[in-house]
Amino acid sequence: MPSTAIIGLQWGDEGKGKVIDCLAAEADLVVRYAGGNNAGHTVVVDGEKYVLHLIPGGILHDHALNLIGRGVVVNLEHLAQEVDGLLSRGVPVLDRLRLDSRCHLIFPFHLHLDRLAETWKGEGRIGTTGRGIGPAYADRVARTGIRLGDVLNEKHFETRLQAALAEKNAMISKVYGQEPESHDRLFEESRALARRFQPLVVDGGEWVREQYGQGKKVLFEGAQGSMLDLDAGTYPFVTSSWTGTWGIAGGTGMPPKHLDRALGVAKAYCTRVGEGPMLTELLDATGERLRKQGNEYGATTGRPRRCGWFDAVAARYAVELNGLDGLVLSNLDVLSGFEEIRVAVAYRWEDRETRSFPVEVGSDPAWEPVWKTFPGWQEDITGARSFSELPSTTQDYLRFLEAELHVPIQRVSVGPSRDQMFVGENGQQDLWA
Ligand code: IMP
């Protein structure tokens, strides 16, 4: 199996970082295809914690190359900080990283506009990460964006930046009444940063196609989650990119027929940061307990995450949309100690009941979960290293999820370390086979 994708099935923060890190141990190339530094992938290696926002998870392995694909929006200042942070910890990032010259860039005015737009929306705000993601993607679609390759061409950049700034500064000063941004400083700083990364810049699509053609193992690294997808998610409370398998071809330049396998990552319960519908959210002591036990605070913004029981309606939808071959269930250990555990198996609204994810769930809050309740388990399962070492109630929970989602659980994760993950009852030993 030369190419595999790792996709988030919920609202992001499913624990993709660790799964990517584990699969990257055998990958030749790890490719990010969407999002920007709104993501936060946490990996623990030998007790040391790394939080990657923009750089793909293969960076911690000495044999893997990593590509930031053209679908990723790149804040060069942030990239420099992330690179320097890893360099200072002895990770030879510059030998292992490549950047697609078609990546659109995030400039300070995008951050500024992201925050101003959120304030402007008031009650209707999305709860963005404030990293300029939406405005940068909006410019890409409006054909006013500036790509990494554009900055490397001095004259071209000058023209593009002047045009962009004329429009953005009019918006910042005339609509929002704020100070406009300086052209000269932005020009110089962006040029200096782009030149620093110039040796890493490639035609990413061509490179991935070549590597795949040579039989190399390519891992596509998803960011955010399927329910935050621009089109498939709970619009408008979504991010501005295609987070699922459908985003891979567009975000890398690899033809869709070369995606050989897709695995989805889901937590054993649900979390969400930012605004928008989450039907299984628990606003009571149980939700608070999940947040505490799962240490559910955002890796990027530090915001407390909204917590609730597993939503099988949303997960089934995401499994189908992505065409998944398997599931990785993370944070199972967090459910230890609960008297009972619930799963939403359908949604009900007056006399209507559905097992499909309703389009209008984003605008009509009247849907309520239909629960199935399971007995909990009291044992600490963080030391389990195989399915058979799990309590029988835990095994029943996993079997139920597998049947409900119609997909084998390939891996079960019971803690943050690399070794706290094992093959599911119906999983295959070698995920690259
Ligand atoms: P944006 O991507 O910053 O525009 O934010 C849009 C929505 O996606 C907000 O609800 C964010 O909280 C959410 N979001 C973006 N990135 C992540 C992530 O990596 N994990 C979880 N939520 C995210």
Residues whose N, C-alpha, C, O or C-beta is under 5 A from the ligand:
A	BS01	IMP	W11 G12 D13 N38 A39 G40 I126 G127 T128 T129 G130 R131 I133 G134 Q224 L228 V238 T239 S240 V273 G274 E275
